[in-house]
Every structure is written in structure tokens, then in C-alpha cells.
Amino acid sequence: MNLIQIEYFLKLAELGSFRRTAEALYISQPAVSKQISLLEKEWGFPLFDRSYRSVKLTQSGKIMLEVLKESTEKFDDALIRAKRQSKQYTLELRMGLPEYANMGDLDELLAQFQRDNPTVILKVRYVPLSMLELSEGGNDFDLVVNYERNLRGKNHVESRTLGTRRHMAIVSRDHPAVQKEHPRFEDLIHERVYVPSNDNSNLTTDYCVFICNNHGFTPAEVECLPNIESVLMAVKMGFGYAVLDNLLELPPRFQLISLPTNVRFDVKLAWKKEDQNPMLKKLVTYICEGLHLGPAGETDGRQVMER
């Protein structure tokens, strides 16, 4: 067992897909599969149930996940304390990004920032939107990417617009609406719309109704499903449609089609006004300049994330 195998195991347990794990770690899919197989051979039991549709932890795998997550967190903390003691780095920055989001060039920018600033530990976490909070007195994150509407009324937060995204209606590729020469969102007026009840999509029932109302109709029926995967499966089966934003990276296996709505929203880079950490300001400037947004103090910039 080595740290690389543990990293692969934890990421595979998180993503549930060899392909997505390989993409997230910037390695080949066979490399992930080989290391997991070696780990299973060493320990003497399977960690995952594998099928052509999904990869799920076995009961033994769940036990190991619980232990290894705790051990890895302790190792990370010990590494940070050791580096502090040896003065190899000056501080730690924690950044939160939306789960399942396609952030374009931002991922590479953050990796480059870490390479350019080796004395800083930049911890990047992809989490549900409800966890991307910058509450007064809280210290979960120093910097987050969130939607503009989630930051309204938070006077203690400073932000920069990274770009604009659009809400989309998601339908199956066989849906009658997309067989037309010029399909429109309004063609779904009599269909059921599905909304995930978790916060990965950040789209509540009320907001879904608001989007439909902007197109001159009220949805025939709105049904909440447990998660985004359930929503996409219902849509793939032809039971209705979903309204999601195109910041979300849809798994290609569902083979779905998008119809644009007329509702756009801003994606913001946000941090606490009270945080005077010079390295945080440096990171904000680094991101803004890397995305060609102009000086970090401006309130609007080029819409480099628009889709």
C-alpha cells in the first residue's frame, strides 16, 4: 500500500467512475484500475462492485473508506504542522468550488498558482453549493466560487464576476421537442419538469417556476427527485425534462440534449471583505488576470465563462 493507491481509492470512492477518476487525477484509466486491483490483491478482498453502469463500494470498501479518510485527514494535518515547524510554507489558503462544475481554465490556473507559490498550501475542494458559505465568523473557506443570487444581501462579502451562464432545459435525444427544425423551451409547456432535491444544481422548485414564467407558462407539474443522477435518468427515460444550469457537467452516458432558456446568471469569485491576507489578494488578482478580467477591484469583466 502506498499514498498514490490511497489517493486513487479515495477519489474513485468519491466519483464512482474509473473514467471520471482518471480525468480528475490527469492519468489514464488503466493506471487507476491497475492500482486499485493491486490494493485489492494486497488486502485480500474486493473494494468495489464493478458494472458497466457504475462502480460502487463493497461493504468492506466502505469500512476501509471510513478509516482511510480519517487517516488521510490526519496525515494532511500532520504535513501542514511539520511544514509550519520547518518554515517551508507561510500559510494555507482554502478554496471551495461547486461540485460537478466545469470551471474551464480555472483548474489549471490554480495548479499554476501553486507551482508559482510553493510556500503556500492551496487546498481546493469541490463541494455542494450549500457548503460554499462565507459566513461571518466562519472559517471553512477563504475563497469560493458561487452564484450571484446566493451572495445577495451578504454585505461582508466582496466578489468579482467570473462570467455568465445560462439555464438550460435538458431533454432526451429522442424527445419530440428536439425533432423540430427550431426547438424551443416553450415546446415543453405540457411536460413534467424534474428538480433534484439536493443542492448540487442550486435550482429550487420556485426558481424553476420562475424560469418557466419568464417564457410565458407555468410548468404542468414539478417533481423533486433525490439527486441529480435520478433527475437525469428520468429525463433519459423520456418522462419529462429538467431545468439545470450549464455550469453543471452532464455525464455523457445519458446522451441528453439542451435547449437554452432566456434566464442567465452570474458566477462570482467571492471572499470576505475583512480578510486582509495579502496572499489571498494575490490569488484573486492571479485568477482575474489569468481569466483576462482586468484589475481585481473592478466590478465587471469579460464574460470568459459564458456558454
Helices and strands as residue ranges (DSSP letters): H 3-15, H 18-25, H 29-43, E 48-50, E 55-57, H 59-86, E 91-98, H 106-116, E 120-127, G 129-131, E 143-147, H 148-151, E 157-172, G 176-179, G 185-188, E 192-196, H 205-214, E 221-225, H 228-236, E 241-245, G 252-254, E 256-272, H 278-290
